[in-house]
Amino acid sequence: IAFAYEDYGYPYCLGVTIFNTGISCPRDYSEEEIERIEKTEDNLPATNEKNQPNILFLQLESFFDPTLVNYLELSEDPIPNFRKLMKEYSSGYYKVPSVGAGTANTEFESITGMSLHYFGPGEYPYKSILKETTCESAPYVLKNLGYSTHAVHNNEANFYGRRSIFPNLGFDTFTSEEYMARENEKNPNGWVKDEVLTDEILKCLDSTEGPDYVYTISVQGHGDYPTTQIIENPEITVEGIEDEALKNKYTYYVNQVYQMDQFVGKLVKALQQRGEPTILCMYGDHLPSLEIEDEDLTYGNKYQTSYFMWDNIGLKKKDGTIEAYDLGSEVLNKCNIHTGLMNSFHQTRKGTKNYQKDMKELQYDMLYGKQYVWNQENPFKATDLQFGIRPLTVTKIYETKDSIFIVGNNFTNFCQVFDGDVKINTTYHNEHLLEVSKKDLKDGDTFKVSIVSKALRVLSSSNEYVYQEKSEK
């Protein structure tokens, strides 16, 4: 959308983004037309509802292969782990709906199987229709098969409104930055490093006995990239660029990608050691905002990143370019899962006559039309989203002359102690210990510990605990 403003000007683009939203009603939209589309999905095999693997999606922020930029000269390969996994498992180029930004739109396509092409220019469904309604998605489809559904993101819970959108996409839990008990794990731009995600993904898998669907959104590669040199001794050096500011941007970016790739290798190793049947699909959400044009690339175009599908269940390698909205159906097909309207539509209709036309018809009916596909009644109810995997708990307190120390579990540096509705100044020590002043709690006060988002909203709270001051005797 930033490029559109440059090309067409502010007044035009502002008008378009305000008034041209949603999906326009197809000319031949009717109940009969929807029935015709649904009938084409009748020849799918039965879904295997037993022994399903864990299904993991990992969306890497601004991640792509820098060696594909034809003018860059790099001191070494910045993505050796990702490259090795692409060679060994199903992989290829990933067609995304945006460049330089728009993480939530790649996410929307990957989760729902719907195409952004039919929405308004520059529209984010997370900021429009999904604020009003639930939407068929991979989490809803898999919940019907006994899966638990988790979202993980190492940034604040309200980024792109995910805190209120994920219940409408069928997620059971959401672990955001506020629930990650890590300190000093940020890059020079202040974004939490992706290495923290391995433990959080494993916590999701450990939290249930049945199969899990985990959708993880990383943040380390996020811009804006610095124009000055801020990494003193970069692991990877960059040449081939005369412009000093752009060279500094690339140096910063390439070294973030290198660290992200190290995380990729460690995550796969951890999943291998864990041993549960698992499919992990990993990809970049869009190219970075580094002035990259099609002619600068040794492949395709700037709307393509890379992906691979790692597994430990013996799936046959199959390479190719894939649309973001089709990736979920590809993965579910490998698991012999054929339920869900958009999923079964892609599995039967991809590449056939009127594929795009009928996709728009289904999307319109589900989100804006009369919902003929569900006999005019949306079957999906918003979930009661649980923040974090492990609950906040207070187990005991102890005192010193001036302070009260609160002992418990799963504290983070986003914890605040509340006496009723009054927020008390809180010092975080570690995931088991918080400190408040004795001036702020009186004998008999009932308090609780809450995690407060960067948007100053309480996300979840502990049990209540009554403070009983020690007798002077």
Secondary structure, DSSP 4 states (H G I P E B T S, - for coil): -HHHHHHH-HHHHHHHHHHS-S-PPPTT--HHHHHHHHHTTTTPPPP--SSPPEEEEEEETT---GGGBTT-EESS-S-HHHHHHHHHSEEEEEE-S-SSS-HHHHHHHHHH---GGGS-TT--GGGTGGGT-----HHHHHHTTT-EEEEEESS-TTGGGHHHHGGGGT-SEEE-GGG---SS-B-TTSPBPGGGHHHHHHHHHHT-SS-EEEEEE--TT-SPPPSS---SS-SS-EES---HHHHHHHHHHHHHHHHHHHHHHHHHHHHHHH-S-EEEEEEESS--SS---GGGBSSS-TTEEEEEEEESS-PPP----EEHHHHHHHHHHHTT---SHHHHHHHHHTTSTTHHHHHHHHHHHHHTS--GGGTTS--PPPP-PEESSS--EEEEEEE-SSEEEEEEES--TTEEEEETTEEEP-EEEETTEEEEEGGG--TT-EEEEEEE-TTS-EEEE---EE--PPP--
